[in-house]
Amino acid sequence: MKALGLPRRGNSLLVAEVRADDGRLKGVRPLGGSVAFGERVEDALIREFREELGVTVSVLGGPRVMENIFTHEGQVGHEVLFLFPVALPPGLFDGPERFVFHEDSGTACVARWCDLDGLDVPGGPDLFPAGLKARLRDAWDAEP
């Protein structure tokens, strides 16, 4: 089970690059991570952003839940995702389009703002999990 955040800046989403074991860019995904046993998903989300980016996010609403069955490096994976709309501290990530953060393991990762229209299109990175772009587009288009 994973808790992921959906920080938005206009039509852009803050995402982390997903690389194959050979270093090739496979796509991007929302930031966040695993929920520990006994931990509430909302608490896990806040913890993950604090660990990865050193910030406290504000949760703006309830989660969208997605089941994700995928293949990575030939192995089938299965996870349940809780995706929350979140706000970052004002002004903190307004300038840079991309920046480096570190996972708990110390692995360097790249986060970047991606325009939703540039995802899941030829020449653009895929947005993981599959189907998330359509869900976000529906939700964003329904906003006043």
trRosetta pair geometry for C-beta under 8 A, 3 or more apart (Angstrom, degrees):
i j d omega theta_ij theta_ji phi_ij phi_ji
1 34 7.1 93 78 -154 55 65
1 35 4.6 -40 101 39 103 119
1 41 7.2 -93 151 -96 118 105
1 79 6.9 162 -92 -166 23 82
1 80 5.1 -19 -111 68 76 97
1 81 7.9 169 -160 -84 54 28
1 82 7.2 28 180 -9 95 103
2 32 6.2 114 168 115 96 111
2 33 6.2 -97 -143 168 96 20
2 34 5.6 -56 -100 -93 75 42
2 35 6.5 -172 -108 -13 21 86
2 79 5.7 23 -1 170 110 131
2 80 7.4 169 25 85 69 48
2 81 5.1 -19 69 -112 99 72
2 82 7.1 -167 95 28 50 71
3 32 5.1 -128 103 -177 59 130
3 33 7.2 -6 55 61 73 41
3 35 5.5 90 -19 -68 102 100
3 41 4.5 158 -86 -172 119 80
3 42 7.2 -173 -144 -77 146 20
3 44 4.3 133 19 91 139 108
3 45 3.9 -109 143 -63 125 84
3 48 6.6 176 81 4 99 138
3 63 7.7 -92 -134 -101 81 141
3 81 7.9 148 -95 -161 21 60
3 82 5.0 -21 -109 69 68 105
3 84 6.9 8 -172 -3 90 115
4 29 7.3 -86 -135 158 143 94
4 30 4.0 94 170 96 120 121
4 31 6.7 144 -153 80 78 31
4 32 3.6 -158 -108 33 47 142
4 33 7.9 107 -84 -23 68 28
4 45 7.2 -68 18 -116 5 101
4 81 5.8 -8 8 -166 119 108
4 82 7.1 159 24 80 69 51
4 83 5.0 -20 73 -107 101 71
4 84 7.2 169 86 22 47 72
5 14 8.0 -9 106 75 99 109
5 30 6.0 -170 68 170 43 114
5 31 5.7 -23 51 75 98 85
5 32 5.2 146 -1 -62 74 109
5 45 5.6 122 -61 -168 95 109
5 48 7.7 -174 -12 83 110 116
5 49 6.0 26 -7 -66 154 122
5 57 5.8 -8 -133 145 154 176
5 83 7.8 156 -99 -157 11 59
5 84 5.6 -33 -111 70 60 91
5 85 8.0 63 -163 -165 67 11
5 86 4.1 -26 -157 14 111 141
6 13 6.3 -46 -160 -142 77 109
6 30 5.6 -48 -83 -123 65 139
6 83 5.8 55 -37 174 118 96
6 84 6.5 -169 16 89 90 39
6 85 5.2 -50 71 -103 109 49
6 86 6.3 133 53 18 51 79
6 136 7.2 -170 -153 -109 139 116
7 13 7.1 126 77 -158 56 56
7 14 4.2 1 71 25 111 123
7 31 7.7 1 9 35 108 115
7 57 7.1 -114 -73 -128 109 127
7 86 5.4 -48 -71 82 73 90
7 87 6.9 106 -124 -125 85 21
7 88 5.0 36 -133 -32 140 103
7 93 7.6 52 141 64 152 141
8 12 7.0 143 -160 80 58 50
8 13 6.0 -29 -102 -98 67 63
8 14 7.8 -127 -70 -1 24 83
8 85 7.2 -24 -6 -147 116 93
8 140 7.7 169 -134 -102 150 117
9 12 4.8 -21 67 68 87 104
9 14 7.2 74 -5 -45 105 92
9 93 7.8 -122 -56 104 139 96
9 94 7.3 160 -129 -119 137 61
9 113 5.8 -38 46 -135 129 133
11 115 5.5 31 108 -148 101 81
11 116 5.4 -107 169 21 83 101
11 117 6.7 7 153 -9 133 99
11 140 7.5 101 -124 170 69 154
12 113 4.3 36 158 176 137 101
12 114 6.0 156 -152 74 86 27
12 115 5.1 -51 -90 -85 82 49
12 116 7.0 -158 -104 -23 29 72
13 30 7.1 -67 165 -94 119 86
13 113 7.2 153 72 -152 27 60
13 114 5.8 -28 60 62 79 83
13 116 6.0 78 -11 -73 109 86
13 119 7.9 -23 41 -24 122 149
13 127 7.9 54 69 -127 145 131
13 136 7.0 -30 -69 -159 142 161
14 30 7.7 70 89 -137 66 67
14 31 6.5 -29 120 -2 99 118
14 88 7.4 61 -7 -42 159 135
14 93 6.8 38 -101 125 141 153
14 111 6.1 21 -180 174 93 111
14 112 7.5 -173 -144 100 59 21
14 113 5.7 -36 -91 -93 64 66
15 28 3.9 67 135 161 137 119
15 29 6.0 148 -161 70 100 19
15 30 5.9 -67 -113 -86 76 37
15 31 7.1 -174 -138 -33 30 76
15 111 6.8 175 91 -151 30 70
15 112 6.6 -26 63 64 76 65
15 113 7.9 115 19 -119 75 21
15 114 5.4 -23 25 13 124 120
15 127 7.2 -102 -112 -127 157 88
16 28 6.5 159 76 -157 35 76
16 29 5.8 -27 59 64 87 74
16 30 7.5 33 13 138 87 13
16 31 5.3 105 -29 -85 110 77
16 101 7.8 -79 -109 50 111 116
16 109 5.4 3 -160 158 115 128
16 110 7.0 136 -155 82 63 47
16 111 5.1 -41 -93 -96 68 75
17 25 6.0 -63 -166 -129 113 100
17 27 8.0 170 -155 103 54 29
17 28 5.7 -46 -102 -101 42 80
17 109 6.7 -176 52 -173 83 81
17 110 4.6 20 11 67 124 99
17 111 7.6 -140 -5 -83 75 28
17 112 7.0 43 -46 11 94 108
17 125 7.7 -103 -125 -130 77 161
18 25 7.5 95 73 -161 53 60
18 26 4.9 -62 106 64 96 103
18 27 5.1 -3 51 68 117 69
18 28 6.1 -180 3 -99 90 21
18 29 5.4 62 -48 -5 123 105
18 128 6.1 13 -7 19 159 138
19 23 5.7 -18 179 -150 128 31
19 24 6.5 147 -158 72 77 33
19 25 5.9 -49 -102 -97 74 44
19 26 6.3 147 -131 3 18 90
20 23 6.9 -33 70 35 75 21
20 24 4.6 2 34 57 117 89
20 25 7.9 -48 2 15 84 3
20 26 5.1 114 -48 -52 84 112
20 73 7.1 138 -156 -73 85 91
21 73 5.6 54 -14 -94 124 135
25 125 6.3 -76 151 -107 117 114
26 125 7.9 74 107 -154 34 97
26 126 7.0 -48 148 46 66 113
26 128 8.0 24 116 -36 105 132
27 125 4.7 137 -137 173 51 94
27 126 3.5 -56 -106 68 129 82
27 127 6.4 -159 178 -69 117 15
27 128 5.2 112 103 -24 135 100
28 112 7.5 -88 -121 57 140 95
28 114 5.9 141 68 -16 168 156
28 119 7.0 -91 50 -119 117 119
28 125 4.9 76 -10 120 97 141
28 126 7.4 174 25 83 64 47
28 127 5.9 -28 71 -109 87 60
28 128 7.0 -176 86 21 34 83
29 127 7.2 125 -94 -168 47 57
29 128 4.3 -39 -85 72 102 98
29 129 7.4 53 -125 -34 107 51
30 83 6.5 103 41 -131 164 101
30 132 7.6 -145 -20 -173 111 157
31 48 7.1 170 148 133 84 114
31 49 6.7 89 122 -96 122 78
31 52 6.1 -165 -171 97 120 159
31 53 7.3 37 169 -32 159 120
31 111 6.4 4 -69 -115 126 125
32 44 7.6 68 -173 127 99 92
32 45 5.6 -30 -129 -125 116 74
32 48 4.7 81 -149 101 50 156
32 49 7.3 -22 -95 -52 64 79
33 44 7.2 -126 78 166 73 102
33 48 4.4 171 25 -121 97 131
33 51 8.0 -47 22 65 143 131
33 52 7.6 152 -22 -45 122 126
34 44 7.2 -100 114 -168 37 134
35 39 5.3 -158 -175 80 78 107
35 40 7.9 -95 -153 118 119 16
35 41 5.4 -46 -100 -103 141 66
35 44 4.1 -90 -111 -58 73 169
35 82 7.7 46 -48 24 137 123
36 39 4.1 73 61 -7 85 131
36 44 6.6 175 12 -101 74 110
39 43 5.5 -128 -176 84 90 116
39 44 5.0 100 129 -63 127 99
39 47 7.7 -53 -168 11 142 148
40 43 4.3 85 64 8 91 107
40 44 6.9 -158 91 -10 45 85
41 44 5.5 -53 -148 35 35 114
41 45 6.4 40 153 -24 66 102
41 63 6.7 -31 117 -36 141 155
41 82 4.4 16 -179 61 148 161
41 84 8.0 157 133 -41 105 122
42 45 5.7 -49 -151 30 33 115
42 46 6.7 30 153 -14 64 104
42 59 5.8 -27 -148 -63 106 167
42 63 8.0 -139 -73 -41 81 113
42 84 7.0 102 -112 -80 74 156
43 46 5.8 -55 -150 38 33 109
43 47 6.2 35 152 -20 66 109
44 47 5.6 -56 -146 39 31 113
44 48 6.1 33 156 -23 66 106
45 48 5.9 -53 -147 32 27 111
45 49 6.7 21 158 -12 62 105
45 57 7.2 -76 140 64 97 130
45 59 6.8 87 93 -86 139 115
45 82 7.5 -101 -57 98 120 107
45 84 5.6 17 -137 28 168 139
45 86 7.2 -164 158 -70 126 139
46 49 6.2 -58 -151 38 30 106
46 50 6.4 29 152 -19 64 109
46 56 6.5 17 -162 -147 97 75
46 57 6.2 -144 -114 51 65 86
46 59 7.3 -73 -64 -39 99 108
47 50 5.7 -60 -149 38 31 111
47 51 6.2 26 156 -16 68 108
48 51 5.8 -56 -144 39 30 108
48 52 5.9 13 163 -7 67 114
49 52 6.1 -59 -131 47 27 100
49 53 5.5 -29 -173 36 67 111
49 55 5.7 -60 151 75 102 81
49 56 7.1 115 100 -124 116 23
49 57 4.6 26 84 -12 172 114
49 86 7.4 -157 -63 157 156 162
50 53 7.5 -64 -106 60 11 70
50 54 6.7 36 -166 -127 48 22
50 55 6.7 -131 -99 67 49 30
50 56 6.0 21 -83 -82 99 64
51 104 6.1 -10 168 -76 135 88
52 101 5.0 56 171 150 80 139
52 102 7.4 -168 -143 70 56 43
52 103 6.9 -5 -110 -102 92 44
52 109 7.9 -35 -154 56 110 130
53 101 5.5 -50 -87 -116 62 144
53 111 7.5 -12 -88 1 111 164
55 88 6.2 18 140 -152 154 86
55 89 5.5 -132 -156 -1 117 111
55 92 6.2 114 -107 146 142 167
56 89 7.0 70 60 -56 68 107
57 86 4.2 11 168 179 132 129
57 87 6.5 151 -166 69 78 43
57 88 6.0 -43 -111 -95 86 48
57 89 7.9 -109 -98 -31 44 67
58 86 6.4 147 73 -162 46 72
58 87 4.4 -12 57 55 104 100
59 84 5.3 -41 -139 171 99 138
59 85 7.5 103 -167 80 57 58
59 86 5.7 -40 -103 -103 48 83
60 84 7.5 141 40 165 70 87
60 85 4.2 -64 64 107 114 102
60 86 6.1 -178 -1 -102 94 23
60 87 5.7 95 -56 -23 114 94
61 84 7.1 173 72 -159 61 75
61 85 5.0 28 37 44 102 114
62 84 7.5 -104 160 -118 19 84
63 82 4.1 -15 -167 -173 161 87
63 83 5.8 125 -160 57 87 40
63 84 5.0 -54 -93 -74 80 75
64 82 7.8 148 70 -159 40 45
64 83 4.7 -27 60 64 90 104
64 135 6.2 138 165 165 157 137
64 139 7.6 -97 -61 -61 144 147
65 80 6.8 -5 -168 -178 98 95
65 81 6.9 156 -154 83 49 57
65 82 5.8 -18 -100 -102 76 64
65 83 7.5 -179 -82 18 25 80
66 80 7.6 166 86 -158 43 51
66 81 4.7 -11 61 59 90 108
66 83 6.5 26 5 -10 109 120
66 129 5.8 -180 124 63 140 142
66 131 7.0 168 -145 89 133 118
66 132 6.9 -64 -50 -84 171 85
66 135 7.4 -115 -75 -25 126 166
67 78 7.6 -9 -177 -166 91 85
67 79 7.7 168 -157 90 51 42
67 80 5.7 -27 -105 -105 67 71
67 81 7.6 -180 -88 18 18 80
68 77 7.7 -6 117 109 93 96
68 78 7.2 162 89 -150 58 40
68 79 5.0 -12 61 63 103 86
68 80 7.5 173 19 -92 79 21
68 81 5.7 46 -12 -15 120 118
68 128 7.7 74 -150 178 140 88
68 129 3.9 -109 -111 -116 124 146
68 130 7.6 135 -135 32 89 75
69 76 6.9 -4 -175 -172 88 98
69 77 7.3 173 -152 88 44 52
69 78 5.1 -2 -106 -105 77 81
70 76 7.4 156 86 -154 36 54
70 77 5.1 -17 65 60 85 98
70 78 7.8 170 23 -78 65 39
70 128 7.4 35 -105 -148 156 117
70 129 6.9 -127 -56 -131 128 92
70 130 7.4 151 -95 0 102 106
71 74 6.8 0 179 -123 104 11
71 75 6.8 156 -154 75 65 32
71 76 5.6 -35 -97 -95 74 56
71 77 7.2 161 -98 14 22 80
72 75 5.9 -29 68 62 71 86
72 77 5.6 14 11 -10 110 128
81 129 6.3 -163 -2 -8 154 135
83 132 7.3 160 -95 -133 165 112
88 92 5.5 -121 148 57 112 118
88 93 5.5 -22 131 23 164 114
89 92 4.5 67 76 -23 95 133
91 94 5.3 -48 -142 -2 42 128
93 96 6.8 -69 -156 54 68 87
93 99 7.5 -120 -131 13 100 138
93 113 7.8 152 147 -55 110 111
96 99 4.9 73 115 -53 147 106
97 112 5.9 22 145 -153 70 93
97 113 5.5 -97 -152 40 63 101
98 110 5.8 5 -175 -177 111 104
98 111 6.8 170 -150 89 61 46
98 112 3.7 -17 -99 -97 89 102
98 113 7.5 -124 -65 17 58 67
99 110 7.4 161 84 -151 26 63
99 111 5.8 -16 63 61 75 91
99 112 7.6 152 15 -81 54 60
100 108 5.4 -14 -167 -167 117 104
100 109 7.0 143 -155 74 64 39
100 110 5.9 -40 -98 -97 63 62
100 111 7.7 152 -110 17 14 77
101 108 7.7 148 80 -153 29 57
101 109 5.6 -28 68 66 77 92
101 110 8.0 138 22 -110 72 16
101 111 5.6 27 4 -10 116 118
102 106 5.8 -19 -174 -148 121 33
102 107 6.6 148 -155 72 70 38
102 108 5.8 -39 -97 -96 77 51
102 109 7.0 148 -106 17 24 83
103 106 7.0 -37 71 31 74 19
103 107 4.5 3 35 54 117 94
103 109 6.0 79 -37 -19 92 123
114 118 6.1 -128 -178 75 87 109
114 119 5.7 77 142 -60 129 109
114 125 7.1 -79 -127 52 151 117
114 127 7.7 -176 100 -87 146 104
115 118 4.5 74 72 6 96 110
115 119 7.6 -169 91 -17 53 85
116 119 5.9 -57 -157 23 39 113
116 133 6.4 147 -168 -144 91 90
116 136 6.2 -141 -130 110 136 129
116 137 6.6 162 154 -78 137 82
116 140 7.3 -177 1 19 171 162
117 121 7.5 13 159 -21 56 143
118 121 6.4 -97 -159 36 33 123
118 124 4.5 -175 167 -125 70 142
118 125 8.0 42 130 33 88 73
119 124 5.6 -135 -101 139 23 127
119 125 6.2 -33 -125 79 75 73
119 126 7.0 78 -175 -158 83 19
119 127 4.2 44 169 -39 136 112
119 133 5.5 -166 99 -96 115 130
120 124 7.0 -27 30 91 22 114
120 126 5.7 62 -91 -132 64 59
120 127 5.5 -59 -38 17 100 94
120 133 4.9 -116 8 -2 142 161
121 124 4.5 44 59 28 84 124
126 130 7.6 -25 177 -90 117 77
127 132 5.4 -116 130 70 113 111
127 133 4.9 119 54 -54 141 101
128 132 7.1 59 138 9 18 133
129 132 5.4 112 63 -36 66 111
131 134 5.8 -53 -163 37 56 111
131 135 6.4 54 144 -20 78 105
132 135 5.6 -59 -151 39 38 112
132 136 6.1 34 155 -18 72 107
133 136 5.9 -58 -147 39 29 108
133 137 6.1 32 155 -22 66 107
134 137 5.6 -51 -142 35 30 113
134 138 6.4 32 157 -19 63 104
135 138 5.9 -54 -151 35 29 111
135 139 6.4 23 154 -14 64 109
136 139 5.7 -60 -146 41 33 108
136 140 5.8 25 159 -15 70 111
137 140 6.0 -58 -138 42 26 105
137 141 6.0 24 161 -18 63 112
138 141 6.1 -59 -143 39 23 108
138 142 6.4 21 158 -20 60 112
139 142 5.9 -62 -151 35 28 111
139 143 7.2 40 150 -36 61 96
140 143 5.8 -39 -160 8 38 117
